[in-house]
Amino acid sequence: MKSVVSAAVILTFVSGVNCLPSYGILSNIKPSRIEVQSIAQGNHQQLMAKVGTIDTPFYIKYGKTAYLPTENLEIKFSEVIQDSRCPSNVTCIWQGEVIIGLDIIKNGKQVSTLTLTLIPGRDPLPIQLSDKSSVKLIRVSPYPINGKTIALQDYIVKIVVSRN
C-alpha cells in the first residue's frame, strides 16, 4: 500500500496540482488515514486535507480534515451549527456569533464532536480536546454580507491546537 501512496502523491505533485510538500514526498510526515483512502480510491486531485502542527494556527475547509501527526489526531470541520454574525454592511445591536462542529478522530475512530463558538470582537476560548491539549477557534470565513447566503462548502475555519 505504501508504494501506491508514494506513486499517487508523486503523480499529483508532478502533474502540477496544488500539493503540499508535507504530504510525504519531501518530509517524514506520514499521510493520514483519510489521505491514504482518498489516494487509493483515485481521488488524490480532490484531496483537501492539510497537515497541522501543535501551537501553529491552520485552516480547515468545510467537510475536510486536518491531520496532526504528532498527536495521531484528525480534526474534521463537520458542521456549521449557526451563523448569526452581523453582516458587514449592516448596523446591528448585537454582533452575533458563529457556532461550528469539529469531529475528533483518534486512531481512525471518531472519539468526540466539539462545538466551538466565535463571537466577533471577543477573545476565543479554548475547548479541552484531551487531558494534554485544547483547541481554539480563531476565525470563520467568509464573513456574512447582507443579502448573500454563504454556501456550506465556502466556509473555512482557522483553529489552533495547543498543549496544556
N, C-alpha and C positions, 0 to 999 in steps of 0.2 A: 504493500500500500504506500510505503514511503516513496518509492520511485515514481508512482503515479502522481503523488502530490508534488514532488520536485519538478517533474516534467510539465505539469499543468501550470505551476507557478512560473517557471521559466518561459513557457509559451506565452503566458499572459504578459509578462514583463517585456519580452521581445516584440510582441505584437503591438506595443505602444499603448495598451490600455492602462489607465491610471492604476498603478500597483505600488504599494509602499514597500520599500526595501525590507521592512520588518516582517514581511510575510515569509521569511525563512530562507531566502536565497542569498542575502548579504549579511545575515546575522545568525545567532544561535537561538533565536526565539522560535519555539515550535508553533505551528498553526493550531488554532482552536478546533474543537470537535466540529463546530459549525463550518469552519473554513474547509476542513478535510471533507466533510459531507458535501458541501457545495461544489468543491472542485471535482470530487469523484463523480458527481452527477452531471458534470459538464456545465455548471453554472458559474464558472470562475470569472467570467466577464461581468456578471451581475453582483459579485461579492462586494459587500459594503462594510463588513466587519472591520473594526480598527483594533489595533493593539494599544492598550492603555498602560500607564505606569502609575505607581503609587505616588501621591503628593504632586502630580502634574495634571492640570485640567485637560480633559479631552472631550470630543464631541461624539454624539451618537444620533444618527438619523432614526426617525420613527420606524419601528419594525425591525431594526438592525441590532446587532450585538457587538459589544466591545469585549475584548479578551485581555485579562490582566495575568500574564504568565507567571509572575512571581507569587501570585495568590492562587493560581489554577482556578480562576474565577471568571465567569462570563456574566455580563450585565446586558440585558435586553431592554430597550426602550419599547415597552409593550402597550402603553395606553396613555391617551390624553383624557383624563377624567373630567376636567373642567378648565375652561379658559375664559375668565371673565375680566381680563385686563382691559383697562380703559383704552380705547383706540387712540392712536397718536394724534388724530386730527379732531378730537372731541374733548370738551371740558366735562369732567365727571366729579361727583362729590366723594367718590371712593375709587382708589387706584385699581381695585380688582385683584385677582390672583390667578395663577395657573397651577393646576394640580396634575401630576403625571404619575404613571406606574412604571416601575422597573422590576423585571423578573431577575432574580439572582439565581444563577446556576453554578453549582459546585460539583466537580467530577461528573459532568454530564447530566445531573439531576437538578431539577428546579427545587430550591430549598426555601424560597420565600418570594413574596412580592412586596416591594417597598412603595409607599405612597409619599411623594415629595411635593411640597408646596413652595412656590416662589411668589412673593408679594413685591412688586416693583417699589424701589426706594427703601427696602428693609434688607438688613443683612440676612443671608440664607442660614438656616440652622442645619447642622449635620444630623443625619439619621444613623443610628447604630446599625452597622452591617453585620458585624460579628463582635466577639469579645476583643478582637485585635484591630478592627478598622471601622470607619464610618464613611458615609457618602454624603456629599453636599451638592445640591442643585444650584448652579451659578447663574445660568441664563437659559431662556427658552426663546427660540427664533422660529419663524418671523414674529415681529411684533404686530398686533392687530391694527388694521386700518378700517375706519368706518365704511360700512357697505361692502366690504370684501370678506369672503369666507376663506379661512385657512384650511386647505386640504390636509388630511392626516399625514400623507406622505411628505408634506413640506415641512413638518415640524423637525427641529433639530435641538437637542439639549446639550448644554455644556455642564459637565459634572467633574468632581474631583473625589477620588477615594484616598483617604488619609489613614495612617496608622494612629492608633490611640496611645 
